[in-house]
């Protein structure tokens, strides 16, 4: 098969009878097997000989589970136990970033802010009560 137009090419031919382009000989091992690079101009979802099975399909959605866990931990860290929940939220947000979740950056910012602001509020409350 011609990799450019899809016309059948006789074994041993060097030119396609359909489009006239130079083609690799059918016995060339670099043009065989499932791991070929797509030919120039190949469109996603349009089959071609040697196409990997995943070519043209979107990557699976990683979800937002770790991001939500980071956001919840960071939000609670503003008022309660920031020294524990802030770093926990940062860890969840880091895992979410490695999974490329869409809310990972938001989770990281909220977790860091929860840690810092929670610690500052704790210091302010502690000094005002013991002042």
N, C-alpha and C positions, 0 to 999 in steps of 0.2 A: 504494500500500500504506500502511496505517496504521502509523506508527512505534511505536505502543503495543501493538496487538493483532495486526497482520499482515493485517487484513481489507482486501480491495481497496476503494479509494476512487475513486469516479467523478471524472474531471477536472472541476475547478471547484467541487467540494464543499468545504465548510468544516468539516463534522462527519463523523466516522466512523459508518457505519451499524452497526458491530459493538459498539463500546464507548461511543460517544457523545461522545468527546473531540474538541476542536477540532483540526483538522489544517491544515497549511500547504497552500496551493494547489499543485497539481502543477507549475505553471509557475514557482514561486519558485526562483531560482537558488541561494539559500542552502541549499536542501534537496536539491540534486542534486550528483552527482559523488562520487568516491571518498574525499574528505577531510572528511566530516562528522564532527562529534562524536557519540558514542553518545547515544541518547535516555536520559532519566532512567530508572533502574532496569535498564539493559541489563546482562546477565550475560556474563562472558568465555566464549567458546566458543559462545554462542548467536547465530546469524546474524541480522542485521537489514539492511535496505536501505541501501546506502552504506557498509557496514562496510569499514574498511581490511583488507587481507589478513593483516596481522600481529596483529590484535586477538584477544586471548585465548590467544596462544601465549607460552610463557616465553622469556626472553632466552637466547641460547646460552651454554653454560658456557665461561668463558675459559680453563679449565685451571689448572695450577699450575706451569708450566715456569719462569717468571721467579722465582717464590717459591722454588722448590727451588734454583735457581742462587744466589739471595741467601743462603739458609740454608747452603749448602755453602761459599760464599766466607766468610761470617761465622764459620762453625765452624772453618775452617782458619786464619782470621786470629787466633784465640786463641793459636796457637803459632808460626805461620810467616808472616812478611812482612805484619804487620797494616797497615802504611802503604799497601800496594797492594791487598790483598784486602778490607780493611774498607770503603774507599770503593767498590770494585767491587760488593761485596755490597749496599751502600746504594743504588747505582744500580739494580741488579737489583730490589731491593725497591720502589724508587720506580716503576719500570715496572710491576711487579706490582700496586701500589696503583692506578695509573692504569687498569689493565685490570680492576680489581676482583676479583682472585684471592682465594680464601678464605684462603690462608696468607700473604698479603702483610704483615700486621702482625707476624706471627711472624718473618718474614724480616727485617723492618726492625729489630726488637729484637735479634735474634741478630747482625745485621751491626754495629749500633752497639756492642753489648757486645763483640763480637770486636775491633773497632777499639780501644776504650778499654782493655779488659783486656789485649789483646795489646801495646799500647804500654806500659802499666804494667809488665807482666812483662818486656818488653824493657829498660826502664829499670832495674828491680830486678836483672836478670841482668847488665847492663852495669856497674852500680855495684859489684856484689859481685865481679866478676872484676877490675875495675880499682881497687878500693878500697884 
